[in-house]
Amino acid sequence: MDDLIEDMLDGRILLSEAISEFEKLYIQKALKRHDEHLSKTADALGIHRNTLSKRVAAYQPPPPPPKKLLTRKTKK
């Protein structure tokens, strides 16, 4: 663990980034252990299911922007 922390400090990873990444990985592992079942995972983590749901949603990449519809130019 000490070596990991030293590597992180050498790479100038901020504490907030390290905590966020740890939380994300911890939740992902817990979800796998509980077969992606949110209520069971939330109970195991000691948090409310809604809190877990919001955090999981935050880890998802944002949806792509909607494509613009091509409009036909009319001749005047």
N, CA, C and O atoms as a Tinker XYZ file with bonds, in Angstrom:
   304  protein
     1  N      0.825000   -1.181000    0.000000    73     2
     2  CA     0.000000    0.000000    0.000000    64     1     3
     3  C      0.881000    1.261000    0.000000    63     2     4     5
     4  O      0.582000    2.243000   -0.680000    81     3
     5  N      1.949000    1.210000    0.763000    73     3     6
     6  CA     2.845000    2.366000    0.812000    64     5     7
     7  C      3.446000    2.665000   -0.563000    63     6     8     9
     8  O      3.580000    3.825000   -0.954000    81     7
     9  N      3.805000    1.608000   -1.286000    73     7    10
    10  CA     4.381000    1.799000   -2.627000    64     9    11
    11  C      3.364000    2.446000   -3.561000    63    10    12    13
    12  O      3.708000    3.321000   -4.356000    81    11
    13  N      2.120000    2.014000   -3.462000    73    11    14
    14  CA     1.065000    2.592000   -4.292000    64    13    15
    15  C      0.904000    4.076000   -3.994000    63    14    16    17
    16  O      0.789000    4.890000   -4.910000    81    15
    17  N      0.896000    4.419000   -2.735000    73    15    18
    18  CA     0.754000    5.830000   -2.340000    64    17    19
    19  C      1.936000    6.645000   -2.853000    63    18    20    21
    20  O      1.759000    7.758000   -3.348000    81    19
    21  N      3.142000    6.091000   -2.736000    73    19    22
    22  CA     4.324000    6.796000   -3.243000    64    21    23
    23  C      4.209000    7.030000   -4.746000    63    22    24    25
    24  O      4.514000    8.121000   -5.228000    81    23
    25  N      3.769000    6.009000   -5.492000    73    23    26
    26  CA     3.586000    6.148000   -6.942000    64    25    27
    27  C      2.560000    7.237000   -7.261000    63    26    28    29
    28  O      2.733000    8.017000   -8.197000    81    27
    29  N      1.507000    7.272000   -6.478000    73    27    30
    30  CA     0.463000    8.275000   -6.713000    64    29    31
    31  C      0.993000    9.680000   -6.439000    63    30    32    33
    32  O      0.710000   10.619000   -7.183000    81    31
    33  N      1.756000    9.808000   -5.372000    73    31    34
    34  CA     2.330000   11.116000   -5.047000    64    33    35
    35  C      3.332000   11.552000   -6.104000    63    34    36    37
    36  O      3.382000   12.727000   -6.468000    81    35
    37  N      4.131000   10.610000   -6.601000    73    35    38
    38  CA     5.101000   10.932000   -7.646000    64    37    39
    39  C      4.412000   11.344000   -8.941000    63    38    40    41
    40  O      4.917000   12.185000   -9.685000    81    39
    41  N      3.271000   10.750000   -9.198000    73    39    42
    42  CA     2.516000   11.073000  -10.409000    64    41    43
    43  C      1.618000   12.288000  -10.242000    63    42    44    45
    44  O      0.867000   12.651000  -11.147000    81    43
    45  N      1.706000   12.906000   -9.081000    73    43    46
    46  CA     0.932000   14.109000   -8.772000    64    45    47
    47  C     -0.577000   13.894000   -8.899000    63    46    48    49
    48  O     -1.297000   14.732000   -9.442000    81    47
    49  N     -1.030000   12.768000   -8.393000    73    47    50
    50  CA    -2.471000   12.517000   -8.351000    64    49    51
    51  C     -3.019000   13.184000   -7.106000    63    50    52    53
    52  O     -2.524000   12.961000   -6.001000    81    51
    53  N     -4.037000   13.998000   -7.288000    73    51    54
    54  CA    -4.638000   14.706000   -6.166000    64    53    55
    55  C     -5.423000   13.743000   -5.293000    63    54    56    57
    56  O     -5.930000   12.731000   -5.776000    81    55
    57  N     -5.520000   14.056000   -4.018000    73    55    58
    58  CA    -6.243000   13.214000   -3.078000    64    57    59
    59  C     -7.691000   13.014000   -3.518000    63    58    60    61
    60  O     -8.215000   11.903000   -3.445000    81    59
    61  N     -8.331000   14.075000   -3.970000    73    59    62
    62  CA    -9.733000   13.964000   -4.391000    64    61    63
    63  C     -9.886000   13.000000   -5.571000    63    62    64    65
    64  O    -10.869000   12.263000   -5.652000    81    63
    65  N     -8.909000   13.009000   -6.485000    73    63    66
    66  CA    -8.940000   12.079000   -7.619000    64    65    67
    67  C     -8.757000   10.642000   -7.145000    63    66    68    69
    68  O     -9.434000    9.733000   -7.625000    81    67
    69  N     -7.851000   10.442000   -6.213000    73    67    70
    70  CA    -7.586000    9.102000   -5.694000    64    69    71
    71  C     -8.812000    8.562000   -4.966000    63    70    72    73
    72  O     -9.172000    7.397000   -5.131000    81    71
    73  N     -9.447000    9.399000   -4.167000    73    71    74
    74  CA   -10.635000    8.973000   -3.424000    64    73    75
    75  C    -11.773000    8.647000   -4.383000    63    74    76    77
    76  O    -12.462000    7.642000   -4.207000    81    75
    77  N    -11.974000    9.475000   -5.382000    73    75    78
    78  CA   -13.040000    9.236000   -6.363000    64    77    79
    79  C    -12.819000    7.935000   -7.119000    63    78    80    81
    80  O    -13.757000    7.165000   -7.326000    81    79
    81  N    -11.588000    7.691000   -7.527000    73    79    82
    82  CA   -11.288000    6.461000   -8.268000    64    81    83
    83  C    -11.445000    5.242000   -7.373000    63    82    84    85
    84  O    -11.960000    4.214000   -7.815000    81    83
    85  N    -11.008000    5.341000   -6.118000    73    83    86
    86  CA   -11.177000    4.226000   -5.188000    64    85    87
    87  C    -12.653000    3.914000   -4.995000    63    86    88    89
    88  O    -13.059000    2.753000   -5.042000    81    87
    89  N    -13.456000    4.954000   -4.776000    73    87    90
    90  CA   -14.892000    4.756000   -4.568000    64    89    91
    91  C    -15.532000    4.071000   -5.778000    63    90    92    93
    92  O    -16.329000    3.145000   -5.629000    81    91
    93  N    -15.179000    4.532000   -6.961000    73    91    94
    94  CA   -15.729000    3.955000   -8.189000    64    93    95
    95  C    -15.389000    2.475000   -8.290000    63    94    96    97
    96  O    -16.271000    1.654000   -8.541000    81    95
    97  N    -14.120000    2.125000   -8.096000    73    95    98
    98  CA   -13.696000    0.729000   -8.185000    64    97    99
    99  C    -14.326000   -0.124000   -7.086000    63    98   100   101
   100  O    -14.704000   -1.271000   -7.328000    81    99
   101  N    -14.439000    0.426000   -5.894000    73    99   102
   102  CA   -15.030000   -0.278000   -4.754000    64   101   103
   103  C    -16.492000   -0.609000   -5.038000    63   102   104   105
   104  O    -16.944000   -1.727000   -4.793000    81   103
   105  N    -17.221000    0.366000   -5.554000    73   103   106
   106  CA   -18.632000    0.155000   -5.872000    64   105   107
   107  C    -18.778000   -0.844000   -7.015000    63   106   108   109
   108  O    -19.658000   -1.704000   -6.969000    81   107
   109  N    -17.936000   -0.748000   -8.035000    73   107   110
   110  CA   -18.018000   -1.687000   -9.151000    64   109   111
   111  C    -17.767000   -3.121000   -8.686000    63   110   112   113
   112  O    -18.466000   -4.040000   -9.113000    81   111
   113  N    -16.783000   -3.318000   -7.821000    73   111   114
   114  CA   -16.498000   -4.661000   -7.291000    64   113   115
   115  C    -17.670000   -5.170000   -6.452000    63   114   116   117
   116  O    -18.046000   -6.339000   -6.545000    81   115
   117  N    -18.239000   -4.293000   -5.639000    73   115   118
   118  CA   -19.380000   -4.693000   -4.804000    64   117   119
   119  C    -20.580000   -5.065000   -5.669000    63   118   120   121
   120  O    -21.288000   -6.026000   -5.368000    81   119
   121  N    -20.808000   -4.316000   -6.732000    73   119   122
   122  CA   -21.910000   -4.638000   -7.639000    64   121   123
   123  C    -21.709000   -6.014000   -8.276000    63   122   124   125
   124  O    -22.654000   -6.797000   -8.377000    81   123
   125  N    -20.494000   -6.305000   -8.699000    73   123   126
   126  CA   -20.214000   -7.620000   -9.288000    64   125   127
   127  C    -20.457000   -8.730000   -8.271000    63   126   128   129
   128  O    -21.023000   -9.772000   -8.604000    81   127
   129  N    -20.031000   -8.506000   -7.042000    73   127   130
   130  CA   -20.191000   -9.518000   -5.993000    64   129   131
   131  C    -21.670000   -9.811000   -5.733000    63   130   132   133
   132  O    -22.035000  -10.934000   -5.386000    81   131
   133  N    -22.510000   -8.799000   -5.902000    73   131   134
   134  CA   -23.943000   -8.944000   -5.630000    64   133   135
   135  C    -24.760000   -9.015000   -6.921000    63   134   136   137
   136  O    -25.938000   -8.658000   -6.943000    81   135
   137  N    -24.118000   -9.480000   -7.993000    73   135   138
   138  CA   -24.789000   -9.699000   -9.284000    64   137   139
   139  C    -25.549000   -8.471000   -9.779000    63   138   140   141
   140  O    -26.658000   -8.587000  -10.300000    81   139
   141  N    -24.945000   -7.297000   -9.614000    73   139   142
   142  CA   -25.496000   -6.020000  -10.087000    64   141   143
   143  C    -26.811000   -5.646000   -9.389000    63   142   144   145
   144  O    -27.531000   -4.775000   -9.874000    81   143
   145  N    -27.130000   -6.280000   -8.277000    73   143   146
   146  CA   -28.363000   -6.003000   -7.537000    64   145   147
   147  C    -28.125000   -4.783000   -6.649000    63   146   148   149
   148  O    -27.353000   -4.844000   -5.692000    81   147
   149  N    -28.801000   -3.664000   -6.975000    73   147   150
   150  CA   -28.541000   -2.399000   -6.279000    64   149   151
   151  C    -28.875000   -2.456000   -4.792000    63   150   152   153
   152  O    -28.086000   -1.991000   -3.969000    81   151
   153  N    -30.016000   -3.010000   -4.436000    73   151   154
   154  CA   -30.409000   -3.028000   -3.019000    64   153   155
   155  C    -29.442000   -3.847000   -2.176000    63   154   156   157
   156  O    -29.041000   -3.414000   -1.096000    81   155
   157  N    -29.066000   -5.027000   -2.661000    73   155   158
   158  CA   -28.125000   -5.863000   -1.913000    64   157   159
   159  C    -26.760000   -5.185000   -1.805000    63   158   160   161
   160  O    -26.117000   -5.232000   -0.757000    81   159
   161  N    -26.330000   -4.561000   -2.888000    73   159   162
   162  CA   -25.041000   -3.874000   -2.889000    64   161   163
   163  C    -25.062000   -2.690000   -1.930000    63   162   164   165
   164  O    -24.120000   -2.483000   -1.165000    81   163
   165  N    -26.130000   -1.923000   -1.977000    73   163   166
   166  CA   -26.255000   -0.763000   -1.085000    64   165   167
   167  C    -26.229000   -1.211000    0.379000    63   166   168   169
   168  O    -25.566000   -0.591000    1.210000    81   167
   169  N    -26.949000   -2.283000    0.689000    73   167   170
   170  CA   -26.929000   -2.804000    2.061000    64   169   171
   171  C    -25.515000   -3.198000    2.472000    63   170   172   173
   172  O    -25.075000   -2.885000    3.578000    81   171
   173  N    -24.809000   -3.883000    1.586000    73   171   174
   174  CA   -23.443000   -4.316000    1.897000    64   173   175
   175  C    -22.506000   -3.128000    2.106000    63   174   176   177
   176  O    -21.587000   -3.191000    2.922000    81   175
   177  N    -22.747000   -2.043000    1.363000    73   175   178
   178  CA   -21.893000   -0.857000    1.478000    64   177   179
   179  C    -22.323000    0.073000    2.606000    63   178   180   181
   180  O    -21.580000    0.975000    2.993000    81   179
   181  N    -23.529000   -0.152000    3.132000    73   179   182
   182  CA   -24.024000    0.703000    4.213000    64   181   183
   183  C    -24.518000    2.054000    3.733000    63   182   184   185
   184  O    -24.454000    3.041000    4.466000    81   183
   185  N    -25.013000    2.100000    2.498000    73   183   186
   186  CA   -25.561000    3.346000    1.965000    64   185   187
   187  C    -26.964000    3.074000    1.429000    63   186   188   189
   188  O    -27.344000    1.922000    1.223000    81   187
   189  N    -27.720000    4.127000    1.208000    73   187   190
   190  CA   -29.076000    4.000000    0.676000    64   189   191
   191  C    -29.012000    3.626000   -0.797000    63   190   192   193
   192  O    -28.090000    4.015000   -1.515000    81   191
   193  N    -30.005000    2.865000   -1.231000    73   191   194
   194  CA   -30.052000    2.427000   -2.631000    64   193   195
   195  C    -30.069000    3.605000   -3.588000    63   194   196   197
   196  O    -29.446000    3.543000   -4.648000    81   195
   197  N    -30.775000    4.686000   -3.235000    73   195   198
   198  CA   -30.816000    5.867000   -4.107000    64   197   199
   199  C    -29.440000    6.524000   -4.235000    63   198   200   201
   200  O    -29.073000    7.011000   -5.305000    81   199
   201  N    -28.693000    6.533000   -3.146000    73   199   202
   202  CA   -27.335000    7.085000   -3.177000    64   201   203
   203  C    -26.463000    6.259000   -4.111000    63   202   204   205
   204  O    -25.717000    6.802000   -4.926000    81   203
   205  N    -26.567000    4.943000   -3.985000    73   203   206
   206  CA   -25.794000    4.061000   -4.856000    64   205   207
   207  C    -26.185000    4.272000   -6.313000    63   206   208   209
   208  O    -25.323000    4.347000   -7.189000    81   207
   209  N    -27.461000    4.364000   -6.563000    73   207   210
   210  CA   -27.953000    4.554000   -7.932000    64   209   211
   211  C    -27.398000    5.843000   -8.540000    63   210   212   213
   212  O    -26.988000    5.852000   -9.701000    81   211
   213  N    -27.382000    6.915000   -7.775000    73   211   214
   214  CA   -26.852000    8.197000   -8.271000    64   213   215
   215  C    -25.356000    8.106000   -8.547000    63   214   216   217
   216  O    -24.871000    8.648000   -9.540000    81   215
   217  N    -24.631000    7.428000   -7.676000    73   215   218
   218  CA   -23.183000    7.305000   -7.878000    64   217   219
   219  C    -22.871000    6.445000   -9.089000    63   218   220   221
   220  O    -21.959000    6.758000   -9.855000    81   219
   221  N    -23.621000    5.361000   -9.271000    73   219   222
   222  CA   -23.412000    4.497000  -10.435000    64   221   223
   223  C    -23.715000    5.279000  -11.715000    63   222   224   225
   224  O    -22.984000    5.170000  -12.699000    81   223
   225  N    -24.781000    6.059000  -11.699000    73   223   226
   226  CA   -25.141000    6.860000  -12.873000    64   225   227
   227  C    -24.044000    7.875000  -13.188000    63   226   228   229
   228  O    -23.792000    8.171000  -14.356000    81   227
   229  N    -23.397000    8.405000  -12.165000    73   227   230
   230  CA   -22.331000    9.388000  -12.379000    64   229   231
   231  C    -21.111000    8.758000  -13.045000    63   230   232   233
   232  O    -20.332000    9.460000  -13.690000    81   231
   233  N    -20.934000    7.436000  -12.898000    73   231   234
   234  CA   -19.789000    6.768000  -13.496000    64   233   235
   235  C    -20.001000    6.470000  -14.979000    63   234   236   237
   236  O    -19.047000    6.169000  -15.695000    81   235
   237  N    -21.233000    6.553000  -15.432000    73   235   238
   238  CA   -21.539000    6.252000  -16.824000    64   237   239
   239  C    -21.102000    7.416000  -17.711000    63   238   240   241
   240  O    -21.238000    8.575000  -17.319000    81   239
   241  N    -20.585000    7.123000  -18.886000    73   239   242
   242  CA   -20.225000    8.220000  -19.791000    64   241   243
   243  C    -21.484000    8.944000  -20.244000    63   242   244   245
   244  O    -22.540000    8.326000  -20.379000    81   243
   245  N    -21.384000   10.236000  -20.477000    73   243   246
   246  CA   -22.571000   10.977000  -20.908000    64   245   247
   247  C    -23.034000   10.491000  -22.282000    63   246   248   249
   248  O    -22.219000   10.072000  -23.105000    81   247
   249  N    -24.333000   10.550000  -22.523000    73   247   250
   250  CA   -24.811000   10.113000  -23.842000    64   249   251
   251  C    -24.311000   11.057000  -24.924000    63   250   252   253
   252  O    -24.068000   12.235000  -24.662000    81   251
   253  N    -24.156000   10.545000  -26.136000    73   251   254
   254  CA   -23.686000   11.422000  -27.212000    64   253   255
   255  C    -24.740000   12.488000  -27.506000    63   254   256   257
   256  O    -25.931000   12.257000  -27.299000    81   255
   257  N    -24.311000   13.639000  -27.981000    73   255   258
   258  CA   -25.286000   14.693000  -28.290000    64   257   259
   259  C    -26.190000   14.239000  -29.428000    63   258   260   261
   260  O    -25.771000   13.461000  -30.286000    81   259
   261  N    -27.419000   14.718000  -29.438000    73   259   262
   262  CA   -28.322000   14.308000  -30.524000    64   261   263
   263  C    -27.810000   14.810000  -31.861000    63   262   264   265
   264  O    -27.231000   15.891000  -31.966000    81   263
   265  N    -28.040000   14.001000  -32.870000    73   263   266
   266  CA   -27.609000   14.383000  -34.213000    64   265   267
   267  C    -28.572000   15.433000  -34.754000    63   266   268   269
   268  O    -29.781000   15.381000  -34.530000    81   267
   269  N    -27.995000   16.377000  -35.465000    73   267   270
   270  CA   -28.825000   17.403000  -36.085000    64   269   271
   271  C    -29.509000   16.800000  -37.302000    63   270   272   273
   272  O    -28.915000   16.042000  -38.068000    81   271
   273  N    -30.744000   17.152000  -37.449000    73   271   274
   274  CA   -31.472000   16.721000  -38.630000    64   273   275
   275  C    -31.064000   17.599000  -39.797000    63   274   276   277
   276  O    -30.988000   18.822000  -39.682000    81   275
   277  N    -30.810000   16.964000  -40.896000    73   275   278
   278  CA   -30.466000   17.725000  -42.090000    64   277   279
   279  C    -31.749000   18.289000  -42.694000    63   278   280   281
   280  O    -32.730000   17.575000  -42.906000    81   279
   281  N    -31.712000   19.537000  -42.951000    73   279   282
   282  CA   -32.904000   20.138000  -43.559000    64   281   283
   283  C    -32.590000   20.438000  -45.015000    63   282   284   285
   284  O    -31.482000   20.833000  -45.377000    81   283
   285  N    -33.572000   20.242000  -45.800000    73   283   286
   286  CA   -33.417000   20.476000  -47.235000    64   285   287
   287  C    -33.603000   21.961000  -47.507000    63   286   288   289
   288  O    -34.577000   22.577000  -47.073000    81   287
   289  N    -32.648000   22.515000  -48.232000    73   287   290
   290  CA   -32.763000   23.928000  -48.602000    64   289   291
   291  C    -33.763000   24.035000  -49.741000    63   290   292   293
   292  O    -33.739000   23.256000  -50.694000    81   291
   293  N    -34.622000   24.998000  -49.618000    73   291   294
   294  CA   -35.609000   25.195000  -50.690000    64   293   295
   295  C    -35.135000   26.304000  -51.593000    63   294   296   297
   296  O    -34.516000   27.273000  -51.153000    81   295
   297  N    -35.436000   26.144000  -52.862000    73   295   298
   298  CA   -35.048000   27.165000  -53.844000    64   297   299
   299  C    -36.054000   28.293000  -53.796000    63   298   300   301
   300  O    -37.255000   28.077000  -53.628000    81   299
   301  N    -35.540000   29.496000  -53.946000    73   299   302
   302  CA   -36.414000   30.665000  -53.944000    64   301   303
   303  C    -36.707000   31.129000  -55.332000    63   302   304
   304  O    -37.431000   32.107000  -55.515000    81   303
